[in-house]
Structures are given as structure tokens and as C-alpha cells.
Amino acid sequence: MSNLLDNFGASREQNKFICYPEAKPKLSNLLDNGASRERILTSSMDSTSLVYLSFPNANTKESSARLNWVDWMKAIGIGLIVYGHFFSLYDIYVYVFNVPLFFLISGFLCKKESANRIFWKKIWYNLVIPLLIICTMNYLWSGFKGYFLSSSHSLPENPLLFYGKLFIGIHGAVGTFWFVYTLIILKIVLQYTRTAYVHIVWFLLFLFLAYIFNNYDYEIMGKHPLKIAWSIPNTFVSYPFFIIGHFLRRWKDNLSCYQANIYTFYWIAISLFIVFFCGHNHKYVYLYICGYGDNLILYLLGGLSGSVFIFLISKLLEKFHWSIIADVSIGTTLILGFHMHIIQIIQIIRHFFNIPSFADFVFSIIIVLLFVPIIRLCKRYAPIIMGKYRIKTG
């Protein structure tokens, strides 16, 4: 088999084969005629592509190599999340796609588990525990700040009330971690939905419910329940991107194989134009209050176009294999949970020194980079806070 590969322009290196582009069609025929392909991953490496193969009766192990373009998408995406929370210049265009992008990526990386026991273990260790830890830390810091760093010396919220709100996903308790709470619901829906037809029903039903939440209101004892910042109804606006991302898993190899070319820049310009068009023609997209702006079509179109834009940018950047990007990708949970504290400090500094708003873009990058050493420490000593607890399937 090694000789055959050499004849087709490939060279063997342990369990990897470097396949030159001109050899790909012939190598594909070879695979079709006897090679059992478990997985193919490609990444730009000058003029070559790295292809992982497995062959019958071969003692090879499937590579666990990360998809560098996905790391770039997550790193850019979390930077845009941070920038959006500055509420700065042109943020309305960022809000068109920054959160939908993350739900799409989450769906792309999510797979249904064959055993429900494993599914619930992963939900618990990878999402619920980080949510409890980070929200509790934010609650304690808020109480400390309110009592010791405020002239009012206000007492913290009753713990029972706080955890009650946390349990049902009220924004006052979960904060920016509403995303994780909503993601838990989305994963449960995915795990227990058996057919694509049911997903279509969910897709249409959730968009209808999102429309109801955005266009109708009623009052109960002076309260407006449809206007509460609540993680559960946020599922309605998040599900379309999550399930689109999940179905894109079928084209995972194709997306990984995609090589940036001159037409990539045309598509970047087109997708960016659509984002600006959507942002200019409807309201802010505030997913944390189940808000899609004021036009469902523009919401979906803008979110998908922005995701395409970031995908194409990431494909241009994927040749840069920087450990710092992988760390940011792994640590998006930490950045999401704690970045607001740093933003508050920067806002005070910016106001004191009268720093213009366009500097917020630089501040966003700085905030993300500040988390890198923290991520590395947590990855080594406390991975559970980032949801990286290893689940044994055996």
C-alpha cells in the first residue's frame, strides 16, 4: 500500500500521508477501491495538504488533530462578543452575527451520543458545572463589590433567590452565561429529536414563538413576562443557527478541504455587504432577550452571511498554527464568563482619560489576550471550570 501511495505522489510519515494536490483525484480512486477511510482532515501547509487515512487491517489510530479554521472562527467570534459588550462604534453590525455565529459553531461541533448516559455526563461536566462555578464566582464578586467597594454598602442578593433564578435561567443570575444555559437546552433537543423532519418542525415552531415574543406583550400583576431576559425562550432564536451548524457537519470534510483563492475575496465582500445591509435595515439583534431585531428574514440572512464571512476569513488564516489561537478557542468559556469585569475597569479608564470609542476594538483584543495565561493555568490545574472533564465511554 505504501508503494502504491508513492506511485500516486504521496509520501508516508508514520500514520500520516502527505498528499500533493495533483495526486488527490488518483488517491480518491484508490480509497474507493479498497482503502477504508475513517476520516479525512486537510489543512493548508504551503502547497500540500495533510490527509489522515486508515486502511484495512492496519494498526493505525484516527488523528485527533484540531481543525485550525474552527479555532480561528471561535477566537475571532469571542473577540466580537467582547467588542459587542462595549456597545461601541458600529456594534449594530457586529450584533447581526456575533452570537448567531457561536450557536452555529456549537451546532457544528455537537454530535448526538449513542448512549443517553454519556450524553448527560457530558452535559453535566462540560456545561452545567462550569455554569455553576462561574455564575457563583460572579455572584460572590458582585456581593463583595456591592458591600465593600460601594458607598451604599448594599448586601448581596439572597442566595436562595439567586440560585432559584439561576435554575430557571433568569439573566440577572446567569449573566453572559445565558448562552451556556440555552446551549444546554439546544443539545437536549438535538439528542432526543430522531428525524430531520422533526427538526424542520422545531425550526418553524421556534421561529413562530420568537415572533410572538417579539411582537406581543401582556401584563400580569404589573410584570411583562414576555419581556424578561430569560434563557429558555432564547432557544427560539438560537435554534435555527444551531441546527444549521449541526447539519453542516455532513460537509465537515468539504469545509476542511476548501482552499482559499481569488474568489474567496469576492465572497468575503458579498457576505460583508449583506451583513451591513441587514444591520442597516433592522434593529439590534439582542438574543439574550429573545430579540431578532424586527425582521426574521434579515435576522437569518445576516447571521448566516456573517458566519460565512468569519469562515472565509478563518480559512485565509488557518495556515497560521498559533498555540495562542488554540488556547483562546479552548477557553471561550472563561472569556465569556469573566470578560465583563475587565470591560467595566476599561470603561472607567477610558472615561477618565477621554479615550475615543474606536479604541474599543484594540481593547477587545487585549482582553482576549489577557485571558490566555489564565486559560493555560486552568487547562493544567482546573480544566473542569472550562468544561474539559474527560468522559470515559467504556
HELIX and SHEET records of a PDB file:
HELIX    1   1 SER A    2  ASN A    7  1                                   6    
HELIX    2   2 PRO A   21  ALA A   23  5                                   3    
HELIX    3   3 LYS A   24  ASP A   32  1                                   9    
HELIX    4   4 ASN A   68  GLY A   84  1                                  17    
HELIX    5   5 ASP A   91  TYR A   95  1                                   5    
HELIX    6   6 ASN A   98  LEU A  109  1                                  12    
HELIX    7   7 ASN A  116  ILE A  123  1                                   8    
HELIX    8   8 TRP A  124  VAL A  128  3                                   5    
HELIX    9   9 ILE A  129  PHE A  148  1                                  20    
HELIX   10  10 PRO A  159  ILE A  168  1                                  10    
HELIX   11  11 HIS A  171  VAL A  174  1                                   4    
HELIX   12  12 GLY A  175  PHE A  177  5                                   3    
HELIX   13  13 TRP A  178  TYR A  192  1                                  15    
HELIX   14  14 ALA A  196  ASN A  215  1                                  20    
HELIX   15  15 PRO A  225  LYS A  227  5                                   3    
HELIX   16  16 ASN A  234  PHE A  247  1                                  14    
HELIX   17  17 LEU A  248  TRP A  251  5                                   4    
HELIX   18  18 LYS A  252  CYS A  257  1                                   6    
HELIX   19  19 ILE A  262  ASN A  281  1                                  20    
HELIX   20  20 LEU A  287  ILE A  289  5                                   3    
HELIX   21  21 LEU A  296  LEU A  317  1                                  22    
HELIX   22  22 SER A  323  ILE A  330  1                                   8    
HELIX   23  23 THR A  332  PHE A  353  1                                  22    
HELIX   24  24 SER A  357  ALA A  359  5                                   3    
HELIX   25  25 ASP A  360  TYR A  381  1                                  22    
HELIX   26  26 PRO A  383  MET A  386  5                                   4    
SHEET    1   A 4 ALA A  10  GLU A  13  0                                        
SHEET    2   A 4 LYS A  16  CYS A  19 -1                                        
SHEET    3   A 4 THR A  48  TYR A  52 -1                                        
SHEET    4   A 4 SER A  44  MET A  45 -1                                        
END                                                                             
